[in-house]
Amino acid sequence: MAASVQRPASSGSESDPRYANIDERKRKRMLSNRESARRSRMKKRKLMEDLGNEVSLLQKENGRLSKEINASTQRYIEMESANNLLRAEAMGLTERLRSLNSVLHIVEEVNGHAVEIPEIPDDPLLKPLVVAVPEANYGISR
């Protein structure tokens, strides 16, 4: 004797044409929602990948710019040092010229002859140039 398989009682939606149309729309909506969710996940994945690539590019650019700033700052420090040496040398030469001019004044007074004594101009290059440089730490110690 074969055991008969009993099916659960249906809700009637399979046989009633009114409910069949509703079930079909529900099934289509579920499929549409799944496809929309899949597209949304793919779009999000692509966006995250693009943003990761952009982060990588920006980090490389940031590193390059930091190196450039450090090199420029180092060149500025070197030029400032060289300028200070030249300024000190110019001040020493100016002082030497003043001393020689005073000797010429003495010679002029003693001999009574007029001697051409050059004037020492007030040279703005002998004064330190004040340049606003931000005191940010770019990895260079002074």
MODELLER restraints for C-alpha pairs under 7 A, 6 or more apart:
rsr = mdl.restraints
at = mdl.atoms
rsr.add(forms.Gaussian(group=physical.xy_distance, feature=features.Distance(at['CA:13:A'], at['CA:19:A']), mean=4.90, stdev=0.5))
rsr.add(forms.Gaussian(group=physical.xy_distance, feature=features.Distance(at['CA:13:A'], at['CA:20:A']), mean=6.10, stdev=0.5))
rsr.add(forms.Gaussian(group=physical.xy_distance, feature=features.Distance(at['CA:14:A'], at['CA:20:A']), mean=6.04, stdev=0.5))
rsr.add(forms.Gaussian(group=physical.xy_distance, feature=features.Distance(at['CA:70:A'], at['CA:138:A']), mean=5.88, stdev=0.5))
rsr.add(forms.Gaussian(group=physical.xy_distance, feature=features.Distance(at['CA:70:A'], at['CA:140:A']), mean=6.82, stdev=0.5))
rsr.add(forms.Gaussian(group=physical.xy_distance, feature=features.Distance(at['CA:87:A'], at['CA:126:A']), mean=5.48, stdev=0.5))
rsr.add(forms.Gaussian(group=physical.xy_distance, feature=features.Distance(at['CA:90:A'], at['CA:126:A']), mean=6.86, stdev=0.5))
rsr.add(forms.Gaussian(group=physical.xy_distance, feature=features.Distance(at['CA:91:A'], at['CA:126:A']), mean=6.66, stdev=0.5))
rsr.add(forms.Gaussian(group=physical.xy_distance, feature=features.Distance(at['CA:101:A'], at['CA:117:A']), mean=6.23, stdev=0.5))
rsr.add(forms.Gaussian(group=physical.xy_distance, feature=features.Distance(at['CA:104:A'], at['CA:117:A']), mean=6.89, stdev=0.5))
rsr.add(forms.Gaussian(group=physical.xy_distance, feature=features.Distance(at['CA:108:A'], at['CA:114:A']), mean=5.78, stdev=0.5))
rsr.add(forms.Gaussian(group=physical.xy_distance, feature=features.Distance(at['CA:108:A'], at['CA:115:A']), mean=5.96, stdev=0.5))
